Amino acid sequence: MTCLSGGTREHNEIDYGAALENTRLGGDSRTPVPPWPEKGKLGSLQAGKDTREVVAIKCVAKKSLNKASVENLLTEIEILKGIRHPHIVQLKDFQWDSDNIYLIMEFCAGGDLSRFIHTRRILPERVARVFMQQLASALQFLHERNISHLDLKPQNILLSSLEKPHLKLADFGFAQHMSPWDEKHVLRGSPLYMAPEMVCQRQYDARVDLWSVGVILYEALFGQPPFASRSFTELEEKIRSNRVIELPLRPPLSRDCRDLLQRLLERDPNRRISFQDFFAHPWVDLEHMPSGESLARATALVVQAVKKDQDGDAAAALSLYCQALDFFVPALHYEVDAQRKEAIKAKVGQYVSRAEELKAIVSSSNQALLRQGTSAQDLLREMARDKPRLLAALEVASAATAKEEEAGGEQAALDLYQHGLGELLVLLAAEPPGRRRELLHTEVQNLMARAEYLKEQVKMRESRWAAETLDKEGLSESVRSSCTLQ
């Protein structure tokens, strides 16, 4: 980070020119325009215009800066000047004169996330998930460069527009170059979004950003942060408390969403979810985030699916078509050219039709296998009469099979299969050699195959649901005509 000339001088003696010159960006200069009334933390923020594009200009009055404020400003310039990411606001240039310093930024017409949430009261989970993917993508980019933001809050997250909003992480005044193991002792950030270890111990590392992400997600889903208080004293008591943060029962959330929230809002940083686990979490699902690679990955999977289909491997082909659909939905979300989007939708319709045919074939085959295995299952149950735990696990597996036959029971059946298999795998490992072990091994293999098949069906249904609901929140055009699975 660029250091100030003079070290101990007071703010009215700071050599701004020398300090800023050391962080000069390359490229052309732009003429700053006079300040606008909307005041920011250090100065005013306005919309300006150069010869090519609309920009935002952050105008900072020099007389308002002390040494710490100058350090923060230089840190922001130093970090942003080297960053180019679709979900981080871009610093295009900066200028200064005798009175002010001007940061010429990318213009975001949609305001900030705080206003977006409060005008809607709460956000549907599917919308919060899209936003969280974008925030996670930006944080992953920063994490790979050992940069911690340290002031994550909805007010510092901008929206590119209101029609098709994309998040842009902004305000890097408190950011630091930190590895996950570096520790700091300076209090930074906003109390509502500040990790407990920052307040209670004044000793923290990069994991404080994960807590802030949890608070932002909580506020998006429930309408207010978990430590919402009427006074600073009340807020401090809640932060210092050891009570586990309980999630409201309404609105109902998916199991993965609740799991992520609880792991982010873990008071003990050593038990909090890690950055790698956060980026890999199934609810965040960065792998399927809309990007320029989505279509290529979907196409590659379709090529494999067609090959398996031609070879007569219906189950493998179905699985690959389902995986391809997981990438086609974000590809449609990402595509902006109307003609290309229509072409993709037409292809998706063809692949979905073939997947439906394969599903019928695989389902028929599975039913036949179930009937063939009935006698072996009966024999295994008879041999398990002296093993109550084994018998109970087999009953759970039978309940899963019965639930699978019910309309819309796929997820409940999958949960039962996973519970039953968890028990059966432990029992199989402890079972001595013999006929019962052979039968148990065969049963476990059959149940695992059923669970994998159901998992693909649930994923296909969720992909269809995501495609159908994209348009409802104004995040993309509808693709329901080509992605509907009956």
Secondary structure, 3 states (H helix, E strand, C coil): CCCCCCCCCCHHHCCHHHHHHCCCCCCCCCCCCCCCCCECCCEEEEEEECCCCEEEEEEEEHHHCCHHHHHHHHHHHHHHCCCCCCCECCEEEEEECCCEEEEEEECCCCCEHHHHHHHHCCCCHHHHHHHHHHHHHHHHHHHHCCEECCCCCHHHEEECCCCCCCEEECCCCCCEECCCCCCECCCCCCHHHCCHHHHHCCCECCCHHHHHHHHHHHHHHHCCCCCCCCCHHHHHHHHHCCCCCCCCCCCCCCHHHHHHHHHHCCCCCCCCCCHHHHHHCCCCCHHHCCCCCHHHHHHHHHHHHHHHHHCCCHHHHHHHHHHHHHHHHHHHHHCCCHHHHHHHHHHHHHHHHHHHHHHHHHHHHHHHHHHHCHHHHHHHHHHCCCCHHHHHHHHHHHHHHHHHCCCCCHHHHHHHHHHHHHHHHHHHHHCCCCHHHHHHHHHHHHHHHHHHHHHHHHHHHHHHHHHHHCHHHCCCCCCHHHHCCC
